[in-house]
Amino acid sequence: MNRETIEEVESQFTYLLETRLRPDGYAWLTAKAAEIQSTGDLKQLNKAFAQVPRYASKDLLGWKDKAIQDLKMLIPGYDLTDWTVETFCRVWLLRQLPSGDQDAYVKSINALFVGAEFHELVALYKAFPVLQYPAQWVSRCEEGIRSNIGNVLEAIMYHNPFPATYLSEPAWNQMILKAFFTDKDVTKIYGLQQRVNPALRATLADYVQERLAAGRSVNPEIYKLMEL
């Protein structure tokens, strides 16, 4: 993203934060962000990330807000409609990390993955499109695809442009096959049709034959991809 887009994204994030939190929650979160920015204290980041649910609800952000629609235009494929306020606040907090020192920045975020419970993992994976140094998160994305936690898989797959933009062809194909295998709604995967490739079609053809041989149904979306 260029500087102008980054600034506009931050403006929309700030608006959503101000309108979705109670005054005490907003004061707490912004104070924690300022503390983390000034000290770079990894323990403070970990603590604040875990404490977000005390101040943020699990209510959905809501699809009618213009800020959410504006963000979809600024970052194509990035739809916050099904995000909870809790998830959004965690992603906002990550965006406040100083990013000038790449090693420190990457270390701070990677540390959050260690021992993260699944709500925290959901926020981390949803944050990928708005984190700095995107190449550093590819391996984490691939790791998440191997997860058996449904919410984690959906955080990576649904309305998230990061996989389509940065995953290699084999990793992308693995994700799409995993989506069909776990009965995910593949229509929510950004870039699905644009990244169809011969290897994926061949893999899906094998998968279809296995399903038919076992007397199981086949998702009609598979046939649509194979015909592209």
Residue frames as a rotation matrix with the C-alpha (Angstrom) as fourth column:
MET 1
0.573 0.820 0.000 0.00
0.820 -0.573 0.000 0.00
0.000 0.000 -1.000 0.00
ASN 2
-0.250 -0.629 0.736 1.18
0.522 -0.728 -0.444 3.52
0.815 0.273 0.510 -0.72
ARG 3
-0.936 -0.224 -0.272 1.31
0.345 -0.426 -0.836 6.18
0.071 -0.877 0.476 1.99
GLU 4
-0.669 0.735 0.112 -2.02
-0.696 -0.672 0.252 7.73
0.260 0.090 0.961 0.99
THR 5
0.094 0.711 -0.697 -3.79
-0.266 0.692 0.671 4.38
0.959 0.122 0.254 1.17
ILE 6
-0.454 -0.346 -0.821 -2.17
0.647 0.505 -0.571 3.54
0.612 -0.791 -0.005 4.50
GLU 7
-0.997 0.063 0.034 -3.36
-0.071 -0.782 -0.619 6.83
-0.013 -0.620 0.785 5.95
GLU 8
-0.321 0.941 -0.106 -6.90
-0.815 -0.217 0.537 6.29
0.482 0.259 0.837 4.67
VAL 9
0.014 0.259 -0.966 -6.98
0.184 0.949 0.257 2.74
0.983 -0.182 -0.035 6.05
GLU 10
-0.767 -0.365 -0.527 -5.84
0.573 -0.022 -0.819 4.05
0.288 -0.931 0.226 9.42
SER 11
-0.839 0.504 0.205 -8.55
-0.530 -0.841 -0.103 6.71
0.120 -0.195 0.973 9.33
GLN 12
0.041 0.897 -0.441 -11.27
-0.596 0.376 0.710 4.12
0.802 0.233 0.550 8.72
PHE 13
-0.191 -0.196 -0.962 -9.86
0.531 0.803 -0.269 1.84
0.825 -0.563 -0.050 11.42
THR 14
-0.968 -0.229 -0.103 -9.83
0.214 -0.537 -0.816 4.70
0.132 -0.812 0.569 13.91
TYR 15
-0.493 0.860 0.130 -13.42
-0.787 -0.505 0.354 5.62
0.370 0.072 0.926 13.11
LEU 16
0.199 0.583 -0.788 -14.59
-0.173 0.812 0.557 2.05
0.965 0.025 0.262 13.64
LEU 17
-0.515 -0.464 -0.721 -12.67
0.619 0.379 -0.687 1.83
0.592 -0.800 0.092 16.90
GLU 18
-0.980 0.102 0.170 -14.22
-0.180 -0.815 -0.550 5.03
0.082 -0.570 0.818 18.23
THR 19
-0.286 0.957 -0.056 -17.74
-0.900 -0.248 0.358 3.99
0.329 0.152 0.932 17.30
ARG 20
0.244 0.371 -0.896 -17.61
-0.181 0.925 0.333 0.36
0.953 0.081 0.293 18.50
LEU 21
-0.430 -0.466 -0.773 -16.09
0.666 0.415 -0.620 0.78
0.610 -0.782 0.132 21.97
ARG 22
0.765 0.561 -0.316 -17.40
0.613 -0.485 0.624 2.33
0.197 -0.671 -0.715 25.15
PRO 23
0.738 -0.486 0.468 -15.39
-0.390 -0.874 -0.291 5.37
0.550 0.032 -0.835 26.28
ASP 24
0.545 -0.559 0.625 -13.57
-0.661 0.174 0.730 3.37
-0.517 -0.811 -0.275 28.96
GLY 25
0.606 -0.300 0.737 -12.65
0.454 0.891 -0.011 0.66
-0.653 0.341 0.676 26.47
TYR 26
0.790 -0.301 0.535 -11.43
0.404 -0.402 -0.822 3.18
0.462 0.865 -0.196 23.93
ALA 27
0.692 -0.532 0.489 -9.35
-0.680 -0.708 0.191 4.96
0.245 -0.464 -0.851 26.58
TRP 28
0.551 -0.481 0.682 -7.81
-0.295 0.652 0.699 1.69
-0.781 -0.586 0.217 27.76
LEU 29
0.651 -0.265 0.711 -6.93
0.661 0.659 -0.359 0.43
-0.373 0.704 0.605 24.28
THR 30
0.764 -0.373 0.526 -5.42
0.171 -0.669 -0.723 3.69
0.622 0.643 -0.448 23.05
ALA 31
0.655 -0.548 0.520 -3.43
-0.752 -0.402 0.523 4.04
-0.077 -0.734 -0.675 26.27
LYS 32
0.537 -0.441 0.720 -2.04
0.077 0.875 0.478 0.52
-0.840 -0.201 0.504 25.82
ALA 33
0.738 -0.244 0.630 -1.15
0.668 0.130 -0.733 1.27
0.097 0.961 0.259 22.21
ALA 34
0.761 -0.452 0.465 0.70
-0.352 -0.890 -0.289 4.42
0.545 0.057 -0.836 23.24
GLU 35
0.584 -0.535 0.610 2.58
-0.621 0.189 0.761 2.49
-0.522 -0.823 -0.222 25.93
ILE 36
0.571 -0.343 0.745 3.62
0.486 0.873 0.030 -0.22
-0.661 0.345 0.666 23.48
GLN 37
0.801 -0.235 0.551 4.70
0.436 -0.403 -0.805 2.36
0.411 0.885 -0.220 20.91
SER 38
0.692 -0.512 0.509 6.86
-0.592 -0.806 -0.005 4.21
0.412 -0.298 -0.861 23.41
THR 39
0.304 -0.569 0.764 8.43
-0.786 0.305 0.539 1.26
-0.539 -0.764 -0.354 25.20
GLY 40
0.023 -0.233 -0.972 8.38
-0.820 0.551 -0.151 -1.59
0.571 0.801 -0.179 22.67
ASP 41
-0.553 -0.206 0.808 7.72
-0.762 0.517 -0.390 -3.86
-0.337 -0.831 -0.443 25.66
LEU 42
-0.651 0.249 -0.717 6.84
-0.383 0.708 0.593 -7.31
0.656 0.661 -0.365 24.29
LYS 43
-0.842 0.341 -0.418 5.29
0.538 0.588 -0.604 -8.37
0.040 -0.733 -0.679 27.60
GLN 44
-0.592 0.637 -0.494 2.95
-0.187 -0.705 -0.684 -5.38
-0.784 -0.313 0.536 27.50
LEU 45
-0.502 0.381 -0.776 1.88
-0.852 -0.063 0.520 -6.28
0.149 0.922 0.357 23.97
ASN 46
-0.756 0.175 -0.630 1.16
0.089 0.982 0.166 -9.89
0.648 0.070 -0.758 24.93
LYS 47
-0.795 0.441 -0.415 -0.78
0.486 0.055 -0.872 -8.78
-0.362 -0.896 -0.258 28.00
ALA 48
-0.515 0.610 -0.602 -2.85
-0.536 -0.778 -0.329 -6.18
-0.669 0.154 0.728 26.15
PHE 49
-0.625 0.245 -0.741 -3.60
-0.652 0.359 0.668 -8.58
0.430 0.901 -0.064 23.28
ALA 50
-0.760 0.302 -0.575 -4.96
0.428 0.899 -0.094 -11.11
0.489 -0.318 -0.813 25.76
GLN 51
-0.712 0.441 -0.547 -6.96
0.456 -0.303 -0.837 -8.53
-0.535 -0.845 0.014 27.75
VAL 52
-0.945 0.320 -0.067 -8.89
-0.267 -0.637 0.723 -7.07
0.189 0.701 0.688 24.80
PRO 53
-0.416 0.860 -0.297 -12.05
0.419 0.471 0.776 -9.14
0.807 0.198 -0.556 25.51
ARG 54
-0.451 0.238 -0.860 -12.44
0.853 -0.168 -0.494 -7.29
-0.261 -0.957 -0.127 28.83
TYR 55
-0.482 0.152 -0.863 -13.21
-0.004 -0.985 -0.171 -4.12
-0.876 -0.079 0.475 26.89
ALA 56
-0.621 0.228 -0.750 -14.47
-0.783 -0.227 0.579 -5.29
-0.037 0.947 0.320 23.50
SER 57
0.160 0.809 0.566 -17.58
-0.621 0.528 -0.580 -7.34
-0.768 -0.259 0.586 22.77
LYS 58
-0.724 -0.295 0.624 -18.10
0.208 0.768 0.605 -10.27
-0.658 0.568 -0.495 20.44
ASP 59
0.448 0.875 -0.186 -20.78
0.137 -0.273 -0.952 -8.32
-0.884 0.401 -0.242 18.58
LEU 60
0.091 -0.369 0.925 -20.30
0.981 0.195 -0.019 -8.06
-0.173 0.909 0.380 14.82
LEU 61
-0.797 -0.441 -0.413 -18.99
0.351 -0.894 0.277 -4.80
-0.492 0.076 0.868 13.40
GLY 62
0.238 0.962 -0.131 -21.97
0.280 -0.197 -0.940 -4.67
-0.930 0.187 -0.316 11.04
TRP 63
-0.281 -0.385 0.879 -22.07
0.887 0.245 0.391 -4.48
-0.366 0.890 0.273 7.28
LYS 64
0.613 0.680 0.402 -23.94
0.786 -0.574 -0.229 -1.19
0.076 0.457 -0.886 6.83
ASP 65
0.537 -0.423 -0.730 -21.16
0.224 -0.763 0.606 1.07
-0.813 -0.489 -0.315 8.02
LYS 66
0.980 -0.151 -0.130 -19.60
-0.181 -0.398 -0.900 3.11
0.084 0.905 -0.417 5.22
ALA 67
0.260 -0.948 0.183 -16.15
-0.918 -0.184 0.351 2.67
-0.299 -0.260 -0.918 6.76
ILE 68
-0.013 -0.218 0.976 -16.31
-0.068 0.974 0.217 -1.08
-0.998 -0.063 -0.027 6.13
GLN 69
0.787 0.345 0.512 -17.34
0.476 0.190 -0.859 -0.53
-0.393 0.919 -0.015 2.54
ASP 70
0.824 -0.545 -0.159 -14.53
-0.563 -0.752 -0.342 2.02
0.067 0.371 -0.926 2.10
LEU 71
0.023 -0.843 0.538 -12.01
-0.706 0.367 0.605 -0.48
-0.707 -0.394 -0.587 3.44
LYS 72
0.348 0.172 0.922 -13.19
0.378 0.874 -0.306 -3.03
-0.858 0.454 0.239 0.86
MET 73
0.980 0.006 0.198 -12.34
0.184 -0.401 -0.897 -0.54
0.074 0.916 -0.394 -1.83
LEU 74
0.564 -0.817 0.118 -8.98
-0.825 -0.549 0.134 0.42
-0.045 -0.173 -0.984 -0.32
ILE 75
-0.618 -0.694 0.369 -7.94
-0.671 0.710 0.212 -3.22
-0.409 -0.117 -0.905 0.14
PRO 76
0.012 0.689 -0.724 -9.80
-0.917 0.297 0.267 -5.32
0.399 0.661 0.636 -2.48
GLY 77
-0.018 0.084 -0.996 -11.10
-0.024 0.996 0.085 -8.56
1.000 0.026 -0.016 -1.02
TYR 78
-0.876 -0.357 -0.324 -10.76
0.319 0.075 -0.945 -7.42
0.361 -0.931 0.049 2.60
ASP 79
-0.057 0.956 0.289 -14.24
-0.182 -0.295 0.938 -7.53
0.982 0.001 0.191 4.10
LEU 80
-0.921 -0.348 0.174 -14.68
-0.186 0.002 -0.982 -6.87
0.342 -0.937 -0.067 7.83
THR 81
-0.142 0.983 0.114 -18.43
-0.673 -0.180 0.717 -7.55
0.726 0.025 0.688 7.82
ASP 82
0.649 0.448 -0.614 -18.22
0.022 0.796 0.604 -10.78
0.760 -0.406 0.507 9.83
TRP 83
-0.500 -0.859 -0.109 -15.54
0.236 -0.014 -0.972 -9.53
0.833 -0.512 0.210 12.23
THR 84
0.512 0.547 -0.662 -16.33
0.816 -0.066 0.575 -9.19
0.271 -0.834 -0.480 15.91
VAL 85
0.849 -0.203 0.487 -15.42
-0.283 -0.954 0.095 -6.00
0.446 -0.219 -0.868 17.76
GLU 86
0.733 -0.591 0.336 -12.96
-0.164 0.326 0.931 -8.09
-0.660 -0.738 0.142 19.78
THR 87
0.349 -0.601 0.719 -11.16
0.854 0.519 0.019 -9.29
-0.385 0.608 0.694 16.66
PHE 88
0.633 -0.055 0.772 -11.13
0.492 -0.742 -0.456 -5.80
0.598 0.668 -0.443 15.18
CYS 89
0.910 -0.279 0.308 -9.58
-0.413 -0.689 0.595 -4.29
0.046 -0.669 -0.742 18.33
ARG 90
0.513 -0.760 0.400 -6.83
0.226 0.569 0.791 -6.89
-0.828 -0.315 0.463 18.33
VAL 91
0.298 -0.384 0.874 -6.04
0.954 0.086 -0.288 -6.16
0.035 0.919 0.392 14.68
TRP 92
0.816 0.031 0.577 -6.06
0.092 -0.993 -0.076 -2.43
0.571 0.116 -0.813 15.39
LEU 93
0.839 -0.521 0.156 -3.63
-0.268 -0.146 0.952 -2.99
-0.474 -0.841 -0.262 18.26
LEU 94
0.311 -0.737 0.601 -1.26
0.718 0.596 0.359 -4.85
-0.623 0.320 0.714 15.94
ARG 95
0.476 -0.061 0.877 -1.38
0.757 -0.480 -0.444 -1.94
0.448 0.875 -0.182 13.51
GLN 96
0.956 -0.085 0.281 -0.05
-0.198 -0.893 0.405 0.36
0.216 -0.443 -0.870 16.23
LEU 97
0.638 -0.769 0.035 3.23
0.533 0.474 0.701 -1.52
-0.556 -0.429 0.712 16.57
PRO 98
0.400 -0.610 -0.684 6.30
-0.662 -0.708 0.244 0.47
-0.633 0.355 -0.688 15.53
SER 99
0.882 0.043 0.470 7.51
0.242 0.813 -0.529 -1.11
-0.405 0.580 0.707 12.29
GLY 100
0.718 -0.633 -0.288 10.77
-0.694 -0.626 -0.354 0.70
0.044 0.454 -0.890 11.63
ASP 101
-0.454 -0.837 0.305 12.84
-0.854 0.506 0.118 -2.21
-0.253 -0.207 -0.945 12.94
GLN 102
0.108 0.561 -0.821 11.75
-0.784 0.556 0.276 -5.21
0.612 0.613 0.500 10.88
ASP 103
-0.548 -0.379 -0.746 13.35
0.048 0.876 -0.480 -7.82
0.835 -0.299 -0.461 13.12
ALA 104
-0.981 0.185 0.052 11.73
-0.080 -0.144 -0.986 -6.41
-0.175 -0.972 0.156 16.27
TYR 105
-0.298 0.921 -0.249 8.38
-0.943 -0.325 -0.073 -5.99
-0.148 0.213 0.966 14.53
VAL 106
0.051 0.283 -0.958 8.29
-0.570 0.796 0.204 -9.54
0.820 0.535 0.202 13.18
LYS 107
-0.779 -0.409 -0.476 9.53
0.143 0.622 -0.770 -10.96
0.611 -0.668 -0.426 16.48
SER 108
-0.839 0.487 0.242 6.78
-0.469 -0.422 -0.776 -9.17
-0.275 -0.765 0.583 18.40
ILE 109
0.068 0.932 -0.357 3.99
-0.997 0.071 -0.004 -10.50
0.022 0.356 0.934 16.22
ASN 110
-0.106 -0.173 -0.979 5.43
-0.342 0.931 -0.127 -14.01
0.934 0.321 -0.158 15.93
ALA 111
-0.955 -0.295 0.043 5.57
-0.126 0.268 -0.955 -14.17
0.270 -0.917 -0.293 19.73
LEU 112
-0.387 0.889 0.244 1.80
-0.874 -0.271 -0.403 -13.73
-0.292 -0.369 0.882 19.86
PHE 113
0.180 0.438 -0.881 1.30
-0.731 0.658 0.178 -16.96
0.658 0.612 0.439 17.90
VAL 114
-0.660 -0.524 -0.538 3.01
-0.040 0.740 -0.671 -18.94
0.750 -0.422 -0.510 20.66
GLY 115
-0.855 0.340 -0.392 0.30
0.503 0.355 -0.788 -20.25
-0.129 -0.871 -0.475 22.96
ALA 116
-0.795 0.597 -0.105 -2.43
-0.606 -0.782 0.142 -18.13
0.002 0.176 0.984 21.33
GLU 117
-0.447 0.754 0.482 -5.97
0.244 0.621 -0.745 -19.37
-0.861 -0.215 -0.461 21.91
PHE 118
-0.379 0.172 0.909 -8.17
0.894 0.322 0.312 -19.63
-0.239 0.931 -0.276 18.86
HIS 119
0.767 0.636 -0.084 -9.82
0.601 -0.758 -0.255 -16.19
-0.226 0.145 -0.963 19.12
GLU 120
0.390 -0.725 -0.568 -6.35
-0.245 -0.676 0.695 -14.66
-0.887 -0.132 -0.442 19.19
LEU 121
-0.553 -0.583 0.595 -5.26
0.371 0.467 0.803 -16.77
-0.746 0.665 -0.042 16.24
VAL 122
0.261 0.739 0.621 -8.29
0.944 -0.062 -0.323 -15.61
-0.200 0.671 -0.714 14.27
ALA 123
0.886 0.057 -0.460 -7.27
0.067 -0.998 0.006 -11.98
-0.459 -0.036 -0.888 14.80
LEU 124
-0.047 -0.991 -0.121 -3.65
-0.198 -0.110 0.974 -12.68
-0.979 0.070 -0.191 13.87
TYR 125
-0.522 -0.141 0.841 -4.56
0.676 0.533 0.509 -14.36
-0.520 0.834 -0.183 10.59
LYS 126
0.538 0.775 0.332 -7.16
0.834 -0.432 -0.342 -11.73
-0.122 0.461 -0.879 9.71
ALA 127
0.661 -0.314 -0.681 -4.52
0.009 -0.905 0.426 -9.05
-0.750 -0.288 -0.595 10.30
PHE 128
-0.031 -0.826 0.563 -2.13
0.708 0.379 0.596 -10.26
-0.706 0.417 0.573 7.58
PRO 129
0.256 0.119 0.959 -3.34
0.925 -0.318 -0.207 -7.89
0.281 0.940 -0.192 4.83
VAL 130
0.826 0.099 0.555 -2.66
0.025 -0.990 0.139 -4.82
0.564 -0.101 -0.820 7.02
LEU 131
0.729 -0.671 -0.138 0.63
0.279 0.107 0.954 -5.89
-0.625 -0.734 0.265 8.60
GLN 132
0.506 -0.678 -0.534 4.01
-0.836 -0.538 -0.110 -4.62
-0.213 0.502 -0.838 7.43
TYR 133
-0.513 -0.856 -0.069 6.54
-0.832 0.476 0.285 -6.93
-0.211 0.203 -0.956 5.71
PRO 134
0.471 0.881 -0.030 3.98
-0.862 0.453 -0.227 -9.28
-0.187 0.133 0.973 4.13
ALA 135
0.203 -0.444 -0.873 6.60
-0.523 0.704 -0.480 -11.78
0.828 0.554 -0.089 2.95
GLN 136
-0.751 -0.561 0.347 7.30
-0.559 0.261 -0.787 -12.57
0.351 -0.785 -0.510 6.60
TRP 137
-0.294 0.740 0.606 3.79
-0.759 0.205 -0.618 -13.93
-0.581 -0.641 0.501 7.14
VAL 138
0.060 0.311 -0.948 3.65
-0.889 0.449 0.091 -16.39
0.454 0.837 0.304 4.24
SER 139
-0.682 -0.377 -0.626 5.00
-0.116 0.902 -0.416 -19.30
0.722 -0.211 -0.659 6.30
ARG 140
-0.883 0.434 0.178 2.56
-0.210 -0.026 -0.977 -18.47
-0.420 -0.901 0.114 9.10
CYS 141
-0.040 0.889 -0.456 -0.28
-0.964 -0.155 -0.218 -18.48
-0.264 0.431 0.863 6.59
GLU 142
-0.132 -0.089 -0.987 0.81
-0.595 0.804 0.007 -21.88
0.793 0.588 -0.160 5.27
GLU 143
-0.965 -0.230 -0.128 0.98
-0.020 0.548 -0.836 -23.15
0.262 -0.804 -0.533 8.84
GLY 144
-0.576 0.808 0.121 -2.57
-0.575 -0.296 -0.762 -21.96
-0.580 -0.509 0.636 9.47
ILE 145
0.008 0.568 -0.823 -3.85
-0.956 0.246 0.161 -23.79
0.293 0.785 0.545 6.41
ARG 146
-0.524 -0.283 -0.803 -2.70
-0.149 0.959 -0.241 -27.03
0.839 -0.007 -0.544 8.02
SER 147
-0.853 0.235 0.466 -4.84
-0.501 -0.121 -0.857 -26.29
-0.145 -0.965 0.221 11.08
ASN 148
-0.688 0.691 -0.224 -7.93
0.534 0.690 0.489 -28.30
0.492 0.217 -0.843 11.89
ILE 149
-0.531 0.497 -0.687 -9.56
0.511 -0.458 -0.727 -25.39
-0.676 -0.737 -0.011 13.74
GLY 150
0.052 0.664 0.746 -12.52
0.997 0.003 -0.072 -24.26
-0.050 0.748 -0.662 11.65
ASN 151
0.868 0.331 -0.371 -12.46
0.359 -0.933 0.008 -20.61
-0.343 -0.140 -0.929 12.73
VAL 152
0.031 -0.941 -0.338 -8.76
-0.080 -0.340 0.937 -20.35
-0.996 -0.002 -0.086 11.98
LEU 153
-0.555 -0.189 0.810 -9.22
0.708 0.405 0.579 -21.77
-0.438 0.895 -0.090 8.50
GLU 154
0.419 0.805 0.419 -12.06
0.907 -0.395 -0.147 -19.35
0.047 0.442 -0.896 7.84
ALA 155
0.652 -0.256 -0.714 -9.96
0.121 -0.894 0.432 -16.41
-0.749 -0.368 -0.551 9.07
ILE 156
-0.473 -0.881 -0.012 -7.40
0.021 -0.025 0.999 -17.27
-0.881 0.472 0.030 6.40
MET 157
-0.675 0.182 0.715 -9.80
0.700 0.463 0.544 -18.24
-0.232 0.867 -0.440 3.63
TYR 158
0.228 0.953 0.199 -12.79
0.973 -0.217 -0.079 -15.92
-0.033 0.211 -0.977 3.95
HIS 159
0.905 0.272 0.328 -12.63
0.325 -0.938 -0.118 -12.35
0.275 0.214 -0.937 2.64
ASN 160
0.559 -0.807 -0.190 -8.87
-0.026 -0.245 0.969 -12.30
-0.829 -0.537 -0.158 3.11
PRO 161
0.947 -0.133 -0.292 -6.79
-0.311 -0.156 -0.938 -11.18
0.079 0.979 -0.189 0.12
PHE 162
0.241 -0.940 0.242 -3.48
-0.843 -0.080 0.531 -12.27
-0.480 -0.332 -0.812 1.64
PRO 163
0.066 -0.260 0.963 -3.48
0.100 0.962 0.253 -15.89
-0.993 0.080 0.090 0.36
ALA 164
0.770 0.296 0.565 -4.35
0.559 0.114 -0.822 -14.95
-0.307 0.948 -0.078 -3.21
THR 165
0.916 -0.402 -0.007 -1.70
-0.377 -0.852 -0.364 -12.24
0.141 0.336 -0.931 -3.22
TYR 166
0.213 -0.932 0.295 1.24
-0.977 -0.208 0.050 -13.97
0.015 -0.299 -0.954 -1.56
LEU 167
0.361 -0.096 0.928 0.89
-0.332 0.916 0.224 -17.76
-0.872 -0.389 0.298 -1.46
SER 168
-0.733 -0.608 -0.305 2.86
-0.565 0.295 0.771 -19.88
-0.379 0.737 -0.559 -3.91
GLU 169
-0.175 0.692 -0.700 0.89
-0.839 0.267 0.474 -22.00
0.515 0.671 0.534 -6.34
PRO 170
-0.489 0.008 -0.872 1.36
0.191 0.977 -0.099 -25.26
0.851 -0.215 -0.479 -4.35
ALA 171
-0.943 0.134 -0.305 0.33
0.288 -0.133 -0.948 -23.57
-0.168 -0.982 0.086 -1.09
TRP 172
-0.571 0.772 -0.280 -2.65
-0.791 -0.608 -0.065 -21.92
-0.220 0.184 0.958 -2.76
ASN 173
-0.229 0.467 -0.854 -3.76
-0.553 0.660 0.509 -25.23
0.801 0.589 0.107 -4.27
GLN 174
-0.754 -0.087 -0.651 -3.43
0.418 0.701 -0.577 -26.90
0.507 -0.707 -0.493 -0.88
MET 175
-0.893 0.433 -0.126 -5.66
-0.168 -0.578 -0.798 -24.23
-0.418 -0.691 0.589 0.65
ILE 176
-0.329 0.811 -0.484 -8.35
-0.935 -0.206 0.290 -24.63
0.135 0.548 0.825 -1.99
LEU 177
-0.306 0.181 -0.935 -8.37
-0.113 0.968 0.225 -28.42
0.945 0.175 -0.275 -1.66
LYS 178
-0.903 -0.046 -0.427 -8.52
0.409 0.210 -0.888 -28.03
0.131 -0.977 -0.171 2.14
ALA 179
-0.735 0.673 -0.083 -11.48
-0.616 -0.714 -0.332 -25.68
-0.282 -0.192 0.940 1.73
PHE 180
-0.055 0.724 -0.688 -13.43
-0.780 0.399 0.483 -28.27
0.624 0.563 0.542 -0.26
PHE 181
-0.465 -0.216 -0.858 -12.33
0.170 0.930 -0.326 -31.09
0.869 -0.298 -0.396 2.02
THR 182
-0.881 0.087 -0.465 -13.59
0.460 -0.066 -0.885 -29.24
-0.108 -0.994 0.018 5.10
ASP 183
-0.073 0.955 0.287 -16.81
0.978 0.012 0.209 -28.04
0.196 0.296 -0.935 3.44
LYS 184
-0.492 -0.141 -0.859 -15.94
0.414 -0.906 -0.089 -24.34
-0.766 -0.400 0.504 3.56
ASP 185
0.682 0.731 0.007 -17.89
0.429 -0.392 -0.814 -21.76
-0.593 0.558 -0.581 1.57
VAL 186
-0.224 -0.904 0.364 -15.40
0.845 0.006 0.534 -21.30
-0.485 0.427 0.763 -1.26
THR 187
0.341 0.398 0.851 -17.38
0.790 -0.612 -0.031 -18.40
0.509 0.683 -0.523 -2.72
LYS 188
0.992 0.015 -0.122 -15.90
0.089 -0.768 0.634 -16.32
-0.084 -0.640 -0.763 0.12
ILE 189
0.236 -0.970 0.065 -12.32
0.657 0.208 0.725 -16.99
-0.717 -0.128 0.686 -1.01
TYR 190
0.668 -0.030 -0.743 -10.86
-0.360 -0.887 -0.288 -13.93
-0.651 0.460 -0.604 -2.69
GLY 191
-0.082 -0.750 -0.656 -9.12
-0.953 -0.133 0.272 -14.59
-0.292 0.647 -0.704 -6.00
LEU 192
0.042 0.125 0.991 -10.46
-0.191 0.975 -0.115 -18.13
-0.981 -0.184 0.065 -6.33
GLN 193
0.819 0.358 0.448 -11.24
0.336 0.334 -0.881 -18.00
-0.465 0.872 0.153 -10.03
GLN 194
0.819 -0.525 -0.231 -8.29
-0.565 -0.670 -0.482 -15.78
0.098 0.525 -0.845 -10.92
ARG 195
-0.111 -0.948 0.298 -5.78
-0.970 0.168 0.174 -18.23
-0.215 -0.270 -0.939 -9.49
VAL 196
0.786 0.346 0.512 -7.09
-0.199 0.926 -0.321 -21.42
-0.585 0.150 0.797 -11.05
ASN 197
-0.068 -0.878 -0.474 -4.16
-0.971 -0.052 0.234 -23.31
-0.230 0.476 -0.849 -12.57
PRO 198
0.129 0.139 -0.982 -3.60
-0.662 0.749 0.019 -26.66
0.738 0.648 0.189 -14.33
ALA 199
-0.793 -0.485 -0.369 -2.22
-0.059 0.664 -0.746 -28.33
0.606 -0.570 -0.555 -11.22
LEU 200
-0.744 0.590 0.313 -5.26
-0.502 -0.184 -0.845 -27.29
-0.441 -0.786 0.433 -9.20
ARG 201
0.157 0.835 -0.527 -7.65
-0.987 0.155 -0.048 -28.56
0.042 0.528 0.848 -11.87
ALA 202
-0.170 -0.298 -0.939 -5.84
-0.374 0.901 -0.218 -31.91
0.912 0.314 -0.265 -11.91
THR 203
-0.976 -0.217 0.010 -5.93
-0.075 0.296 -0.952 -32.16
0.203 -0.930 -0.305 -8.13
LEU 204
-0.431 0.892 0.140 -9.62
-0.751 -0.268 -0.603 -31.33
-0.500 -0.365 0.786 -8.05
ALA 205
0.133 0.450 -0.883 -10.32
-0.859 0.497 0.123 -33.90
0.494 0.742 0.453 -10.77
ASP 206
-0.610 -0.424 -0.669 -8.66
-0.037 0.859 -0.511 -36.59
0.791 -0.287 -0.540 -8.63
TYR 207
-0.939 0.278 0.202 -10.65
-0.250 -0.148 -0.957 -35.41
-0.236 -0.949 0.209 -5.62
VAL 208
-0.094 0.950 -0.299 -13.91
-0.986 -0.130 -0.103 -35.63
-0.137 0.285 0.949 -7.59
GLN 209
-0.036 0.035 -0.999 -13.13
-0.517 0.855 0.048 -39.19
0.856 0.518 -0.013 -8.68
GLU 210
-0.898 -0.333 -0.287 -12.44
0.080 0.518 -0.852 -40.19
0.432 -0.788 -0.439 -5.07
ARG 211
-0.695 0.698 0.174 -15.71
-0.563 -0.377 -0.736 -38.65
-0.447 -0.609 0.655 -3.91
LEU 212
0.097 0.773 -0.628 -17.73
-0.980 0.182 0.073 -40.31
0.171 0.608 0.775 -6.65
ALA 213
-0.328 -0.310 -0.892 -16.09
-0.275 0.935 -0.224 -43.67
0.904 0.172 -0.392 -6.08
ALA 214
-0.978 -0.056 -0.199 -17.03
0.175 0.291 -0.941 -43.45
0.111 -0.955 -0.275 -2.42
GLY 215
-0.234 0.971 0.049 -20.62
0.853 0.181 0.490 -42.54
0.467 0.156 -0.871 -3.28
ARG 216
-0.211 0.091 -0.973 -20.28
0.728 -0.650 -0.219 -39.03
-0.652 -0.755 0.071 -1.87
SER 217
0.802 0.567 0.185 -21.62
0.562 -0.613 -0.555 -35.77
-0.201 0.550 -0.811 -3.22
VAL 218
-0.334 -0.900 0.279 -19.42
0.942 -0.315 0.113 -33.23
-0.013 0.301 0.954 -5.00
ASN 219
-0.028 0.249 -0.968 -19.56
0.344 -0.907 -0.243 -29.50
-0.939 -0.340 -0.061 -4.39
PRO 220
0.702 0.368 0.609 -20.81
0.677 -0.082 -0.731 -27.89
-0.220 0.926 -0.307 -7.66
GLU 221
0.834 -0.427 -0.351 -18.19
-0.409 -0.904 0.126 -25.14
-0.371 0.039 -0.928 -7.24
ILE 222
-0.056 -0.879 0.474 -15.50
-0.052 0.476 0.878 -27.72
-0.997 0.025 -0.072 -8.03
TYR 223
0.120 0.171 0.978 -16.91
0.890 0.419 -0.182 -28.28
-0.441 0.892 -0.102 -11.51
LYS 224
0.971 0.241 -0.006 -17.02
0.219 -0.895 -0.387 -24.53
-0.099 0.375 -0.922 -12.10
LEU 225
0.447 -0.877 -0.175 -13.30
-0.563 -0.427 0.707 -24.26
-0.695 -0.218 -0.685 -11.32
MET 226
-0.185 -0.539 0.822 -12.40
0.281 0.772 0.570 -27.26
-0.942 0.336 0.008 -13.45
GLU 227
0.439 0.458 0.773 -14.13
0.857 0.044 -0.513 -25.65
-0.269 0.888 -0.374 -16.43
LEU 228
0.828 -0.137 -0.544 -12.22
-0.124 -0.990 0.062 -22.38
-0.547 0.016 -0.837 -16.19
